[in-house]
Amino acid sequence: MTTFKVFSDNCPRCTSAAETLRTAIAERKCSCTVQEVSCDSACDTAQKHGFAGKERPVVMRDNDVVHQGSLSKEQATALLPA
């Protein structure tokens, strides 16, 4: 099962990205999960994965950074497994 983590600084854009990803998952009917994680630019995960100081949201798929910034429906769908 694919796991997505959306690293958020609790802004509307971050919330929207998580919801867009959830919608794409529901439409595709895949067994992916989405977890929202509150993370400012200096949190440990940001430091560990190299996105400290970067724009939020940051989307990770199975521990790999796959997207940064606003997320469109098309982009979200492209992140899903085939």
C-alpha positions as a printed NumPy array, in Angstrom:
array([[  0.   ,   0.   ,   0.   ],
       [  1.289,   3.44 ,  -0.924],
       [  1.485,   5.991,   1.875],
       [  1.484,   9.718,   1.261],
       [  2.522,  12.279,   3.863],
       [  1.597,  15.908,   3.325],
       [  3.899,  18.142,   5.347],
       [  1.95 ,  21.257,   6.172],
       [  2.399,  24.526,   7.989],
       [ -1.395,  24.506,   8.538],
       [ -2.176,  26.978,   5.765],
       [ -5.189,  26.77 ,   3.404],
       [ -2.934,  25.725,   0.499],
       [ -1.629,  22.773,   2.521],
       [ -5.12 ,  21.689,   3.561],
       [ -6.25 ,  21.958,  -0.051],
       [ -3.343,  19.799,  -1.246],
       [ -4.205,  17.033,   1.22 ],
       [ -7.877,  17.122,   0.217],
       [ -7.005,  17.131,  -3.495],
       [ -4.83 ,  14.071,  -2.966],
       [ -7.583,  12.298,  -1.   ],
       [-10.082,  13.062,  -3.778],
       [ -7.743,  11.662,  -6.446],
       [ -7.266,   8.505,  -4.366],
       [-11.024,   8.071,  -3.935],
       [-11.652,   8.551,  -7.657],
       [ -8.936,   6.043,  -8.585],
       [-10.139,   3.674,  -5.835],
       [ -6.586,   2.834,  -4.874],
       [ -5.642,   1.659,  -1.399],
       [ -3.356,   4.616,  -0.708],
       [ -3.379,   6.469,   2.586],
       [ -2.785,  10.158,   3.288],
       [ -1.358,  11.519,   6.508],
       [ -1.12 ,  15.248,   7.209],
       [  1.914,  16.197,   9.274],
       [  2.385,  19.623,  10.822],
       [  5.909,  20.704,   9.958],
       [  7.42 ,  24.157,   9.838],
       [ 10.549,  24.771,   7.799],
       [ 12.795,  23.641,  10.65 ],
       [ 11.098,  20.414,  11.794],
       [ 13.245,  17.276,  12.06 ],
       [ 11.668,  15.615,   9.015],
       [ 12.314,  18.683,   6.865],
       [ 15.94 ,  18.646,   7.952],
       [ 16.305,  14.882,   7.385],
       [ 14.76 ,  14.85 ,   3.897],
       [ 16.278,  18.095,   2.642],
       [ 13.228,  20.324,   2.373],
       [ 13.97 ,  22.647,   5.281],
       [ 13.164,  26.211,   4.281],
       [ 11.179,  25.055,   1.229],
       [  7.652,  26.013,   0.284],
       [  4.81 ,  24.03 ,   1.878],
       [  3.083,  21.717,   1.33 ],
       [  5.631,  19.015,   0.652],
       [  4.225,  15.646,  -0.429],
       [  6.143,  12.451,   0.224],
       [  5.219,   9.074,  -1.254],
       [  6.704,   6.144,   0.646],
       [  9.424,   8.405,   2.12 ],
       [ 10.413,  10.091,  -1.156],
       [  9.625,  13.759,  -1.811],
       [  7.42 ,  13.78 ,  -4.929],
       [  5.836,  17.251,  -4.927],
       [  6.223,  20.686,  -3.416],
       [  3.77 ,  23.605,  -3.436],
       [  0.169,  23.85 ,  -4.612],
       [ -1.275,  20.586,  -5.922],
       [ -3.743,  20.406,  -8.816],
       [ -6.075,  17.462,  -9.389],
       [ -4.007,  16.43 , -12.42 ],
       [ -0.777,  16.531, -10.426],
       [ -2.351,  14.533,  -7.595],
       [ -3.59 ,  11.876, -10.01 ],
       [ -0.125,  11.621, -11.572],
       [  1.371,  10.857,  -8.139],
       [ -0.802,   7.766,  -7.669],
       [  0.464,   4.275,  -8.46 ],
       [ -0.677,   2.798, -11.781]])
